[in-house]
Amino acid sequence: MENRKMNQIKIAIASSGPEGNIYAILAKVRAEMRKRRLIQKYNDLYCDVTNCKSYQEAIARIRQDIELIDTDKRI
């Protein structure tokens, strides 16, 4: 678990602007996961997120794998 925390992907967003859009967040996540050669894990995450019923559920799912840092402190 300690190793996971050290290697966890961190994404900064401003949730009140266009960056708060779930697809904009996924685009940032995808770019970072591609750099780390985790595209299959991203594909699984994308599928899970697009099947969520609400924005909050989608954010919660993303946060299982990604540390989202909201500069607006709204989510």
mmCIF file as gemmi writes it, N, C-alpha and C atoms, coordinates in Angstrom:
data_model
loop_
_atom_site.group_PDB
_atom_site.id
_atom_site.type_symbol
_atom_site.label_atom_id
_atom_site.label_alt_id
_atom_site.label_comp_id
_atom_site.label_asym_id
_atom_site.label_entity_id
_atom_site.label_seq_id
_atom_site.pdbx_PDB_ins_code
_atom_site.Cartn_x
_atom_site.Cartn_y
_atom_site.Cartn_z
_atom_site.occupancy
_atom_site.B_iso_or_equiv
_atom_site.pdbx_formal_charge
_atom_site.auth_seq_id
_atom_site.auth_asym_id
_atom_site.pdbx_PDB_model_num
ATOM 1 N N . MET Axp A 1 ? 0.82 -1.183 0 1 0 ? 1 A 1
ATOM 2 C CA . MET Axp A 1 ? 0 0 0 1 0 ? 1 A 1
ATOM 3 C C . MET Axp A 1 ? 0.871 1.257 0 1 0 ? 1 A 1
ATOM 4 N N . GLU Axp A 2 ? 1.941 1.252 0.727 1 0 ? 2 A 1
ATOM 5 C CA . GLU Axp A 2 ? 2.854 2.396 0.757 1 0 ? 2 A 1
ATOM 6 C C . GLU Axp A 2 ? 3.384 2.687 -0.634 1 0 ? 2 A 1
ATOM 7 N N . ASN Axp A 3 ? 3.749 1.655 -1.388 1 0 ? 3 A 1
ATOM 8 C CA . ASN Axp A 3 ? 4.26 1.824 -2.741 1 0 ? 3 A 1
ATOM 9 C C . ASN Axp A 3 ? 3.201 2.444 -3.642 1 0 ? 3 A 1
ATOM 10 N N . ARG Axp A 4 ? 1.952 2.056 -3.472 1 0 ? 4 A 1
ATOM 11 C CA . ARG Axp A 4 ? 0.859 2.599 -4.288 1 0 ? 4 A 1
ATOM 12 C C . ARG Axp A 4 ? 0.721 4.096 -4.048 1 0 ? 4 A 1
ATOM 13 N N . LYS Axp A 5 ? 0.822 4.537 -2.799 1 0 ? 5 A 1
ATOM 14 C CA . LYS Axp A 5 ? 0.712 5.952 -2.478 1 0 ? 5 A 1
ATOM 15 C C . LYS Axp A 5 ? 1.845 6.746 -3.123 1 0 ? 5 A 1
ATOM 16 N N . MET Axp A 6 ? 3.035 6.194 -3.118 1 0 ? 6 A 1
ATOM 17 C CA . MET Axp A 6 ? 4.176 6.895 -3.691 1 0 ? 6 A 1
ATOM 18 C C . MET Axp A 6 ? 4.034 7.044 -5.204 1 0 ? 6 A 1
ATOM 19 N N . ASN Axp A 7 ? 3.445 6.065 -5.857 1 0 ? 7 A 1
ATOM 20 C CA . ASN Axp A 7 ? 3.33 6.071 -7.303 1 0 ? 7 A 1
ATOM 21 C C . ASN Axp A 7 ? 1.97 6.544 -7.806 1 0 ? 7 A 1
ATOM 22 N N . GLN Axp A 8 ? 1.09 6.941 -6.9 1 0 ? 8 A 1
ATOM 23 C CA . GLN Axp A 8 ? -0.249 7.33 -7.309 1 0 ? 8 A 1
ATOM 24 C C . GLN Axp A 8 ? -0.197 8.569 -8.2 1 0 ? 8 A 1
ATOM 25 N N . ILE Axp A 9 ? -1.006 8.542 -9.227 1 0 ? 9 A 1
ATOM 26 C CA . ILE Axp A 9 ? -1.096 9.652 -10.165 1 0 ? 9 A 1
ATOM 27 C C . ILE Axp A 9 ? -1.861 10.784 -9.506 1 0 ? 9 A 1
ATOM 28 N N . LYS Axp A 10 ? -1.336 11.994 -9.63 1 0 ? 10 A 1
ATOM 29 C CA . LYS Axp A 10 ? -1.981 13.182 -9.086 1 0 ? 10 A 1
ATOM 30 C C . LYS Axp A 10 ? -2.362 14.092 -10.249 1 0 ? 10 A 1
ATOM 31 N N . ILE Axp A 11 ? -3.618 14.506 -10.268 1 0 ? 11 A 1
ATOM 32 C CA . ILE Axp A 11 ? -4.131 15.379 -11.318 1 0 ? 11 A 1
ATOM 33 C C . ILE Axp A 11 ? -4.759 16.595 -10.652 1 0 ? 11 A 1
ATOM 34 N N . ALA Axp A 12 ? -4.329 17.789 -11.052 1 0 ? 12 A 1
ATOM 35 C CA . ALA Axp A 12 ? -4.911 19.022 -10.535 1 0 ? 12 A 1
ATOM 36 C C . ALA Axp A 12 ? -5.975 19.522 -11.514 1 0 ? 12 A 1
ATOM 37 N N . ILE Axp A 13 ? -7.121 19.899 -10.962 1 0 ? 13 A 1
ATOM 38 C CA . ILE Axp A 13 ? -8.213 20.437 -11.78 1 0 ? 13 A 1
ATOM 39 C C . ILE Axp A 13 ? -8.844 21.629 -11.06 1 0 ? 13 A 1
ATOM 40 N N . ALA Axp A 14 ? -9.528 22.461 -11.841 1 0 ? 14 A 1
ATOM 41 C CA . ALA Axp A 14 ? -10.352 23.544 -11.29 1 0 ? 14 A 1
ATOM 42 C C . ALA Axp A 14 ? -11.79 23.137 -11.59 1 0 ? 14 A 1
ATOM 43 N N . SER Axp A 15 ? -12.456 22.568 -10.605 1 0 ? 15 A 1
ATOM 44 C CA . SER Axp A 15 ? -13.754 21.933 -10.841 1 0 ? 15 A 1
ATOM 45 C C . SER Axp A 15 ? -14.858 22.902 -11.261 1 0 ? 15 A 1
ATOM 46 N N . SER Axp A 16 ? -14.729 24.172 -10.961 1 0 ? 16 A 1
ATOM 47 C CA . SER Axp A 16 ? -15.797 25.111 -11.317 1 0 ? 16 A 1
ATOM 48 C C . SER Axp A 16 ? -15.704 25.577 -12.767 1 0 ? 16 A 1
ATOM 49 N N . GLY Axp A 17 ? -14.606 25.288 -13.438 1 0 ? 17 A 1
ATOM 50 C CA . GLY Axp A 17 ? -14.439 25.684 -14.835 1 0 ? 17 A 1
ATOM 51 C C . GLY Axp A 17 ? -14.554 24.492 -15.762 1 0 ? 17 A 1
ATOM 52 N N . PRO Axp A 18 ? -14.134 24.673 -16.998 1 0 ? 18 A 1
ATOM 53 C CA . PRO Axp A 18 ? -14.201 23.587 -17.98 1 0 ? 18 A 1
ATOM 54 C C . PRO Axp A 18 ? -13.424 22.334 -17.573 1 0 ? 18 A 1
ATOM 55 N N . GLU Axp A 19 ? -12.382 22.51 -16.759 1 0 ? 19 A 1
ATOM 56 C CA . GLU Axp A 19 ? -11.598 21.36 -16.284 1 0 ? 19 A 1
ATOM 57 C C . GLU Axp A 19 ? -12.408 20.441 -15.387 1 0 ? 19 A 1
ATOM 58 N N . GLY Axp A 20 ? -13.518 20.925 -14.868 1 0 ? 20 A 1
ATOM 59 C CA . GLY Axp A 20 ? -14.365 20.124 -14 1 0 ? 20 A 1
ATOM 60 C C . GLY Axp A 20 ? -15.247 19.154 -14.756 1 0 ? 20 A 1
ATOM 61 N N . ASN Axp A 21 ? -15.327 19.315 -16.061 1 0 ? 21 A 1
ATOM 62 C CA . ASN Axp A 21 ? -16.1 18.393 -16.892 1 0 ? 21 A 1
ATOM 63 C C . ASN Axp A 21 ? -15.48 17.008 -16.788 1 0 ? 21 A 1
ATOM 64 N N . ILE Axp A 22 ? -16.314 15.998 -16.626 1 0 ? 22 A 1
ATOM 65 C CA . ILE Axp A 22 ? -15.814 14.64 -16.395 1 0 ? 22 A 1
ATOM 66 C C . ILE Axp A 22 ? -14.927 14.158 -17.543 1 0 ? 22 A 1
ATOM 67 N N . TYR Axp A 23 ? -15.256 14.567 -18.774 1 0 ? 23 A 1
ATOM 68 C CA . TYR Axp A 23 ? -14.441 14.144 -19.917 1 0 ? 23 A 1
ATOM 69 C C . TYR Axp A 23 ? -13.117 14.897 -19.973 1 0 ? 23 A 1
ATOM 70 N N . ALA Axp A 24 ? -13.099 16.129 -19.49 1 0 ? 24 A 1
ATOM 71 C CA . ALA Axp A 24 ? -11.839 16.87 -19.394 1 0 ? 24 A 1
ATOM 72 C C . ALA Axp A 24 ? -10.936 16.22 -18.35 1 0 ? 24 A 1
ATOM 73 N N . ILE Axp A 25 ? -11.532 15.793 -17.249 1 0 ? 25 A 1
ATOM 74 C CA . ILE Axp A 25 ? -10.761 15.09 -16.212 1 0 ? 25 A 1
ATOM 75 C C . ILE Axp A 25 ? -10.205 13.789 -16.779 1 0 ? 25 A 1
ATOM 76 N N . LEU Axp A 26 ? -11.046 13.04 -17.477 1 0 ? 26 A 1
ATOM 77 C CA . LEU Axp A 26 ? -10.598 11.774 -18.069 1 0 ? 26 A 1
ATOM 78 C C . LEU Axp A 26 ? -9.477 11.999 -19.085 1 0 ? 26 A 1
ATOM 79 N N . ALA Axp A 27 ? -9.521 13.104 -19.813 1 0 ? 27 A 1
ATOM 80 C CA . ALA Axp A 27 ? -8.452 13.4 -20.781 1 0 ? 27 A 1
ATOM 81 C C . ALA Axp A 27 ? -7.122 13.603 -20.065 1 0 ? 27 A 1
ATOM 82 N N . LYS Axp A 28 ? -7.143 14.314 -18.942 1 0 ? 28 A 1
ATOM 83 C CA . LYS Axp A 28 ? -5.912 14.507 -18.163 1 0 ? 28 A 1
ATOM 84 C C . LYS Axp A 28 ? -5.415 13.177 -17.595 1 0 ? 28 A 1
ATOM 85 N N . VAL Axp A 29 ? -6.351 12.385 -17.107 1 0 ? 29 A 1
ATOM 86 C CA . VAL Axp A 29 ? -5.999 11.081 -16.552 1 0 ? 29 A 1
ATOM 87 C C . VAL Axp A 29 ? -5.383 10.211 -17.638 1 0 ? 29 A 1
ATOM 88 N N . ARG Axp A 30 ? -6.004 10.207 -18.811 1 0 ? 30 A 1
ATOM 89 C CA . ARG Axp A 30 ? -5.506 9.392 -19.924 1 0 ? 30 A 1
ATOM 90 C C . ARG Axp A 30 ? -4.084 9.797 -20.306 1 0 ? 30 A 1
ATOM 91 N N . ALA Axp A 31 ? -3.836 11.086 -20.407 1 0 ? 31 A 1
ATOM 92 C CA . ALA Axp A 31 ? -2.499 11.552 -20.782 1 0 ? 31 A 1
ATOM 93 C C . ALA Axp A 31 ? -1.448 11.066 -19.784 1 0 ? 31 A 1
ATOM 94 N N . GLU Axp A 32 ? -1.753 11.175 -18.519 1 0 ? 32 A 1
ATOM 95 C CA . GLU Axp A 32 ? -0.792 10.741 -17.495 1 0 ? 32 A 1
ATOM 96 C C . GLU Axp A 32 ? -0.63 9.225 -17.487 1 0 ? 32 A 1
ATOM 97 N N . MET Axp A 33 ? -1.73 8.506 -17.652 1 0 ? 33 A 1
ATOM 98 C CA . MET Axp A 33 ? -1.639 7.043 -17.649 1 0 ? 33 A 1
ATOM 99 C C . MET Axp A 33 ? -0.911 6.529 -18.9 1 0 ? 33 A 1
ATOM 100 N N . ARG Axp A 34 ? -1.049 7.224 -20.008 1 0 ? 34 A 1
ATOM 101 C CA . ARG Axp A 34 ? -0.299 6.837 -21.214 1 0 ? 34 A 1
ATOM 102 C C . ARG Axp A 34 ? 1.203 6.978 -20.987 1 0 ? 34 A 1
ATOM 103 N N . LYS Axp A 35 ? 1.586 8.068 -20.324 1 0 ? 35 A 1
ATOM 104 C CA . LYS Axp A 35 ? 3.013 8.269 -20.021 1 0 ? 35 A 1
ATOM 105 C C . LYS Axp A 35 ? 3.566 7.112 -19.201 1 0 ? 35 A 1
ATOM 106 N N . ARG Axp A 36 ? 2.721 6.57 -18.348 1 0 ? 36 A 1
ATOM 107 C CA . ARG Axp A 36 ? 3.151 5.478 -17.458 1 0 ? 36 A 1
ATOM 108 C C . ARG Axp A 36 ? 2.844 4.098 -18.031 1 0 ? 36 A 1
ATOM 109 N N . ARG Axp A 37 ? 2.377 4.085 -19.273 1 0 ? 37 A 1
ATOM 110 C CA . ARG Axp A 37 ? 2.05 2.83 -19.976 1 0 ? 37 A 1
ATOM 111 C C . ARG Axp A 37 ? 0.984 2.021 -19.233 1 0 ? 37 A 1
ATOM 112 N N . LEU Axp A 38 ? -0.044 2.723 -18.799 1 0 ? 38 A 1
ATOM 113 C CA . LEU Axp A 38 ? -1.154 2.098 -18.078 1 0 ? 38 A 1
ATOM 114 C C . LEU Axp A 38 ? -2.456 2.242 -18.859 1 0 ? 38 A 1
ATOM 115 N N . ILE Axp A 39 ? -2.374 2.119 -20.174 1 0 ? 39 A 1
ATOM 116 C CA . ILE Axp A 39 ? -3.538 2.392 -21.004 1 0 ? 39 A 1
ATOM 117 C C . ILE Axp A 39 ? -4.664 1.382 -20.774 1 0 ? 39 A 1
ATOM 118 N N . GLN Axp A 40 ? -4.353 0.134 -20.494 1 0 ? 40 A 1
ATOM 119 C CA . GLN Axp A 40 ? -5.409 -0.847 -20.227 1 0 ? 40 A 1
ATOM 120 C C . GLN Axp A 40 ? -6.141 -0.498 -18.937 1 0 ? 40 A 1
ATOM 121 N N . LYS Axp A 41 ? -5.395 -0.076 -17.938 1 0 ? 41 A 1
ATOM 122 C CA . LYS Axp A 41 ? -6.021 0.347 -16.689 1 0 ? 41 A 1
ATOM 123 C C . LYS Axp A 41 ? -6.902 1.577 -16.931 1 0 ? 41 A 1
ATOM 124 N N . TYR Axp A 42 ? -6.434 2.487 -17.794 1 0 ? 42 A 1
ATOM 125 C CA . TYR Axp A 42 ? -7.252 3.647 -18.141 1 0 ? 42 A 1
ATOM 126 C C . TYR Axp A 42 ? -8.538 3.206 -18.845 1 0 ? 42 A 1
ATOM 127 N N . ASN Axp A 43 ? -8.425 2.282 -19.778 1 0 ? 43 A 1
ATOM 128 C CA . ASN Axp A 43 ? -9.609 1.811 -20.506 1 0 ? 43 A 1
ATOM 129 C C . ASN Axp A 43 ? -10.643 1.232 -19.541 1 0 ? 43 A 1
ATOM 130 N N . ASP Axp A 44 ? -10.186 0.497 -18.543 1 0 ? 44 A 1
ATOM 131 C CA . ASP Axp A 44 ? -11.094 -0.052 -17.529 1 0 ? 44 A 1
ATOM 132 C C . ASP Axp A 44 ? -11.736 1.075 -16.722 1 0 ? 44 A 1
ATOM 133 N N . LEU Axp A 45 ? -10.926 2.058 -16.336 1 0 ? 45 A 1
ATOM 134 C CA . LEU Axp A 45 ? -11.434 3.197 -15.582 1 0 ? 45 A 1
ATOM 135 C C . LEU Axp A 45 ? -12.464 3.967 -16.413 1 0 ? 45 A 1
ATOM 136 N N . TYR Axp A 46 ? -12.166 4.213 -17.675 1 0 ? 46 A 1
ATOM 137 C CA . TYR Axp A 46 ? -13.081 4.936 -18.561 1 0 ? 46 A 1
ATOM 138 C C . TYR Axp A 46 ? -14.429 4.221 -18.646 1 0 ? 46 A 1
ATOM 139 N N . CYS Axp A 47 ? -14.386 2.932 -18.822 1 0 ? 47 A 1
ATOM 140 C CA . CYS Axp A 47 ? -15.613 2.132 -18.897 1 0 ? 47 A 1
ATOM 141 C C . CYS Axp A 47 ? -16.41 2.258 -17.598 1 0 ? 47 A 1
ATOM 142 N N . ASP Axp A 48 ? -15.742 2.143 -16.473 1 0 ? 48 A 1
ATOM 143 C CA . ASP Axp A 48 ? -16.42 2.273 -15.178 1 0 ? 48 A 1
ATOM 144 C C . ASP Axp A 48 ? -17.048 3.657 -15.02 1 0 ? 48 A 1
ATOM 145 N N . VAL Axp A 49 ? -16.292 4.692 -15.355 1 0 ? 49 A 1
ATOM 146 C CA . VAL Axp A 49 ? -16.773 6.072 -15.181 1 0 ? 49 A 1
ATOM 147 C C . VAL Axp A 49 ? -17.967 6.353 -16.08 1 0 ? 49 A 1
ATOM 148 N N . THR Axp A 50 ? -17.92 5.908 -17.324 1 0 ? 50 A 1
ATOM 149 C CA . THR Axp A 50 ? -19.029 6.188 -18.235 1 0 ? 50 A 1
ATOM 150 C C . THR Axp A 50 ? -20.284 5.404 -17.868 1 0 ? 50 A 1
ATOM 151 N N . ASN Axp A 51 ? -20.163 4.417 -17.01 1 0 ? 51 A 1
ATOM 152 C CA . ASN Axp A 51 ? -21.337 3.68 -16.536 1 0 ? 51 A 1
ATOM 153 C C . ASN Axp A 51 ? -21.874 4.215 -15.209 1 0 ? 51 A 1
ATOM 154 N N . CYS Axp A 52 ? -21.228 5.229 -14.661 1 0 ? 52 A 1
ATOM 155 C CA . CYS Axp A 52 ? -21.704 5.829 -13.414 1 0 ? 52 A 1
ATOM 156 C C . CYS Axp A 52 ? -22.99 6.601 -13.675 1 0 ? 52 A 1
ATOM 157 N N . LYS Axp A 53 ? -23.808 6.685 -12.651 1 0 ? 53 A 1
ATOM 158 C CA . LYS Axp A 53 ? -25.119 7.342 -12.761 1 0 ? 53 A 1
ATOM 159 C C . LYS Axp A 53 ? -25.077 8.829 -12.438 1 0 ? 53 A 1
ATOM 160 N N . SER Axp A 54 ? -24.01 9.304 -11.809 1 0 ? 54 A 1
ATOM 161 C CA . SER Axp A 54 ? -23.933 10.715 -11.445 1 0 ? 54 A 1
ATOM 162 C C . SER Axp A 54 ? -22.484 11.202 -11.507 1 0 ? 54 A 1
ATOM 163 N N . TYR Axp A 55 ? -22.346 12.513 -11.512 1 0 ? 55 A 1
ATOM 164 C CA . TYR Axp A 55 ? -21.032 13.14 -11.506 1 0 ? 55 A 1
ATOM 165 C C . TYR Axp A 55 ? -20.264 12.731 -10.246 1 0 ? 55 A 1
ATOM 166 N N . GLN Axp A 56 ? -20.92 12.789 -9.103 1 0 ? 56 A 1
ATOM 167 C CA . GLN Axp A 56 ? -20.266 12.444 -7.841 1 0 ? 56 A 1
ATOM 168 C C . GLN Axp A 56 ? -19.807 10.99 -7.828 1 0 ? 56 A 1
ATOM 169 N N . GLU Axp A 57 ? -20.616 10.103 -8.375 1 0 ? 57 A 1
ATOM 170 C CA . GLU Axp A 57 ? -20.23 8.69 -8.458 1 0 ? 57 A 1
ATOM 171 C C . GLU Axp A 57 ? -19.012 8.524 -9.373 1 0 ? 57 A 1
ATOM 172 N N . ALA Axp A 58 ? -19.001 9.257 -10.482 1 0 ? 58 A 1
ATOM 173 C CA . ALA Axp A 58 ? -17.873 9.191 -11.414 1 0 ? 58 A 1
ATOM 174 C C . ALA Axp A 58 ? -16.59 9.709 -10.761 1 0 ? 58 A 1
ATOM 175 N N . ILE Axp A 59 ? -16.695 10.821 -10.035 1 0 ? 59 A 1
ATOM 176 C CA . ILE Axp A 59 ? -15.535 11.375 -9.333 1 0 ? 59 A 1
ATOM 177 C C . ILE Axp A 59 ? -15.026 10.38 -8.285 1 0 ? 59 A 1
ATOM 178 N N . ALA Axp A 60 ? -15.946 9.773 -7.556 1 0 ? 60 A 1
ATOM 179 C CA . ALA Axp A 60 ? -15.552 8.784 -6.544 1 0 ? 60 A 1
ATOM 180 C C . ALA Axp A 60 ? -14.814 7.617 -7.189 1 0 ? 60 A 1
ATOM 181 N N . ARG Axp A 61 ? -15.275 7.176 -8.359 1 0 ? 61 A 1
ATOM 182 C CA . ARG Axp A 61 ? -14.614 6.066 -9.054 1 0 ? 61 A 1
ATOM 183 C C . ARG Axp A 61 ? -13.218 6.474 -9.51 1 0 ? 61 A 1
ATOM 184 N N . ILE Axp A 62 ? -13.083 7.668 -10.065 1 0 ? 62 A 1
ATOM 185 C CA . ILE Axp A 62 ? -11.761 8.14 -10.5 1 0 ? 62 A 1
ATOM 186 C C . ILE Axp A 62 ? -10.815 8.202 -9.306 1 0 ? 62 A 1
ATOM 187 N N . ARG Axp A 63 ? -11.321 8.674 -8.181 1 0 ? 63 A 1
ATOM 188 C CA . ARG Axp A 63 ? -10.481 8.82 -6.985 1 0 ? 63 A 1
ATOM 189 C C . ARG Axp A 63 ? -10.006 7.488 -6.414 1 0 ? 63 A 1
ATOM 190 N N . GLN Axp A 64 ? -10.589 6.392 -6.838 1 0 ? 64 A 1
ATOM 191 C CA . GLN Axp A 64 ? -10.083 5.093 -6.397 1 0 ? 64 A 1
ATOM 192 C C . GLN Axp A 64 ? -8.689 4.84 -6.959 1 0 ? 64 A 1
ATOM 193 N N . ASP Axp A 65 ? -8.403 5.423 -8.128 1 0 ? 65 A 1
ATOM 194 C CA . ASP Axp A 65 ? -7.106 5.205 -8.785 1 0 ? 65 A 1
ATOM 195 C C . ASP Axp A 65 ? -6.243 6.457 -8.885 1 0 ? 65 A 1
ATOM 196 N N . ILE Axp A 66 ? -6.87 7.625 -8.823 1 0 ? 66 A 1
ATOM 197 C CA . ILE Axp A 66 ? -6.175 8.883 -9.085 1 0 ? 66 A 1
ATOM 198 C C . ILE Axp A 66 ? -6.382 9.832 -7.921 1 0 ? 66 A 1
ATOM 199 N N . GLU Axp A 67 ? -5.35 10.552 -7.552 1 0 ? 67 A 1
ATOM 200 C CA . GLU Axp A 67 ? -5.512 11.599 -6.544 1 0 ? 67 A 1
ATOM 201 C C . GLU Axp A 67 ? -5.889 12.886 -7.268 1 0 ? 67 A 1
ATOM 202 N N . LEU Axp A 68 ? -7.167 13.265 -7.166 1 0 ? 68 A 1
ATOM 203 C CA . LEU Axp A 68 ? -7.643 14.501 -7.776 1 0 ? 68 A 1
ATOM 204 C C . LEU Axp A 68 ? -7.422 15.65 -6.802 1 0 ? 68 A 1
ATOM 205 N N . ILE Axp A 69 ? -6.775 16.685 -7.282 1 0 ? 69 A 1
ATOM 206 C CA . ILE Axp A 69 ? -6.543 17.868 -6.468 1 0 ? 69 A 1
ATOM 207 C C . ILE Axp A 69 ? -7.36 18.99 -7.08 1 0 ? 69 A 1
ATOM 208 N N . ASP Axp A 70 ? -8.422 19.373 -6.404 1 0 ? 70 A 1
ATOM 209 C CA . ASP Axp A 70 ? -9.312 20.409 -6.897 1 0 ? 70 A 1
ATOM 210 C C . ASP Axp A 70 ? -8.862 21.76 -6.353 1 0 ? 70 A 1
ATOM 211 N N . THR Axp A 71 ? -8.357 22.616 -7.229 1 0 ? 71 A 1
ATOM 212 C CA . THR Axp A 71 ? -7.88 23.928 -6.796 1 0 ? 71 A 1
ATOM 213 C C . THR Axp A 71 ? -9.029 24.816 -6.33 1 0 ? 71 A 1
ATOM 214 N N . ASP Axp A 72 ? -10.263 24.483 -6.734 1 0 ? 72 A 1
ATOM 215 C CA . ASP Axp A 72 ? -11.433 25.234 -6.28 1 0 ? 72 A 1
ATOM 216 C C . ASP Axp A 72 ? -12.038 24.669 -4.998 1 0 ? 72 A 1
ATOM 217 N N . LYS Axp A 73 ? -11.558 23.503 -4.591 1 0 ? 73 A 1
ATOM 218 C CA . LYS Axp A 73 ? -12.024 22.82 -3.361 1 0 ? 73 A 1
ATOM 219 C C . LYS Axp A 73 ? -13.537 22.63 -3.338 1 0 ? 73 A 1
ATOM 220 N N . ARG Axp A 74 ? -14.093 22.226 -4.488 1 0 ? 74 A 1
ATOM 221 C CA . ARG Axp A 74 ? -15.534 22.011 -4.584 1 0 ? 74 A 1
ATOM 222 C C . ARG Axp A 74 ? -15.91 20.536 -4.651 1 0 ? 74 A 1
ATOM 223 N N . ILE Axp A 75 ? -14.984 19.686 -5.058 1 0 ? 75 A 1
ATOM 224 C CA . ILE Axp A 75 ? -15.302 18.26 -5.137 1 0 ? 75 A 1
ATOM 225 C C . ILE Axp A 75 ? -14.323 17.477 -4.275 1 0 ? 75 A 1
